[in-house]
Amino acid sequence: MRPNPHILVVEDDHEISALIIRFLRANDLRVSAAHSANEMDRILENGRVDLVILDIMLPGEDGFSICRRLRKSSNLPIVMLTAKGDDIDRIMGLEIGADDYLPKPFNPRELLARIRAVLRRSSEGIPRDSKILTFHGWCLDPNTRQLRNPEGARVALTGGEFDLLLAFCLHPRRILSRDQLIDLARGRDAAPFERSVDVCVSRLRQKLERQSTDPALIQTIRSGGYMFVADVKSAC
């Protein structure tokens, strides 16, 4: 994790935004604030941001739409905030690519802990080989944390998606239970809601299979878990 990471708080409630900013700055984080999607875009265009704290209920473009848009072209870590604690909002946040999710009201210390965990995962990930891993023409680079399809185009992955795919590639043709996948991909940083590993597998399938001639790269094993059936090779 980089020293003094830059956090962008996208929150239209000025009191909540100010509280978050004060607390994070008191804990040695650099923080910028935006109160709308347009303000967020301007900040992202003008400098590096290491993580976005994204409220769902925003004027104009809402947080779900923003998250989808960011995920089309970026692996930027996203922690979503919402006044709703319903499972459907949590699941939707995960499905569209958020790395973590925190309902309001929240303890600022919990937010800080989740930020640090997401940043740690995005910068370090799980133990890895330094070589590029290839399967069915795809290339997964553990060092740059990038995935490229057989045509060489970059495919955006969330931090959780990348860690899960890397776990599969390091353990191909093995039946892995959900708990094993969580341990391999997230380890001690796994939060309770991240046990929705099925959501992450579903997103990976959508990204891999719609561009693949072999749509069964990740197989569901009844009463067992999942198995990555591709032959994985290391490239220098």
PyMOL commands that set and color helices and strands:
alter all, ss='L'
color gray80, all
select helices_A, chain A and resi 14-26+37-46+63-71+87-95+108-124+159-170+178-185+187-189+192-195+197-209
alter helices_A, ss='H'
color red, helices_A
select strands_A, chain A and resi 6-10+30-34+51-55+78-82+100-103+132-135+138-141+146-148+154-155+218-221+225-228+233-235
alter strands_A, ss='S'
color yellow, strands_A
deselect
rebuild
show_as cartoon
